[in-house]
Amino acid sequence: METTAHQFNRYPAQFLAAAARGETVTVTVTVTVTVTVTVTVTENGAAVARLVPNDDDGVPPYPTDPMGVLSTPDLGLPDLPDQVIEDMVHRMGS
């Protein structure tokens, strides 16, 4: 789906809904850009769209935002006291 910046500005919900459905929305803007910005649009905390410059080669093809709560496996190791962890980190040069 292609649109102008003017139309995107007037009807953002329509275009963001299309992006949330998985469609690619291309917004044409005719301005001189002095700053490159990447914007992640969220709805109820979930990313639904990423607005990035079309000529930005540095944007990876995968999301880089926080993934939320991670479940880590229980390895059955003993819990270490905070002081032991701090001493270990200090010895590592931190």
N, C-alpha and C positions, 0 to 999 in steps of 0.2 A: 504494500500500500504506500503510495507517495502522496505528499501534501506539502503545502508551503508553510513557512513559519507563521504566517498570519492565520491560516486555517487551524494549525496546531494550537496556537494561542487562544483562538475562539472556542474550539471544541476539544480540549485536552482529554476529557473523559472518554470520548469516542476512540481516540487513537491509543490511549493507554489500555483500554479494554481489548483492542485488537492485539496489542503487544502481549497482554496477559494470556490471550488465546494462542500465542506462539507465532503470530504474523510478524514479519519484518516491516517496520514503519520507517520510511525515509522522509526526513524533513529537509526541504531545500531552504537554505538561508543565504542571502546575499549580503554579507558584511565582511569587514576586515577583522580577522580574529587575532588578538594579541595574547590570548591565554587559551590553553587547551584544558577543557573541563570534561570529566566523566561524571554523570549523575545517575544514581540508582534510585528508581522510583519504587516505593514500597506500598503495600496495602495490607493493613493488619500485621505488620512486621515481616511479611514475605515479599521478597523482591519480585516485581512483575515486569520491570523494564529497565534497560540501561541506555541512557542517552550518551552517545559518544560521537566525536567528530568523524566524518566519513574517511578522512585521509590519515587517521591515526593508526600507524602500524604497530604501536606499542600496546594495544589492547588485546589481551589474550582471548581466545575463542571460548573461554569458560568463565564462570563467575568467580570473583576473587573476594567476595564479601564474606562476613562471618557465616559459618555453617550452622550455628545454633548449638544445642546441647549434644555433646559427643558421648557415646557409651563406650567406656574402655573395659577391656576384659580384666577379670580378677585373676592375678597371677599367683595368689596365695603367698605373697611376700609380707614380711612383718612391717607394720607402720613404724616409721622413724620419728623420733621427737624433733621438734623444730630446731633445737640447738644443734643436733647432729647434722641436719641438713645445712644449716647456716655455716657450721664449721667446714663441711665438705665443699661448699660453694666458695668459701673464703680461701681454702687451700688451692682451689682450681684457678685462682687469680681474679676472681670477680670482685 
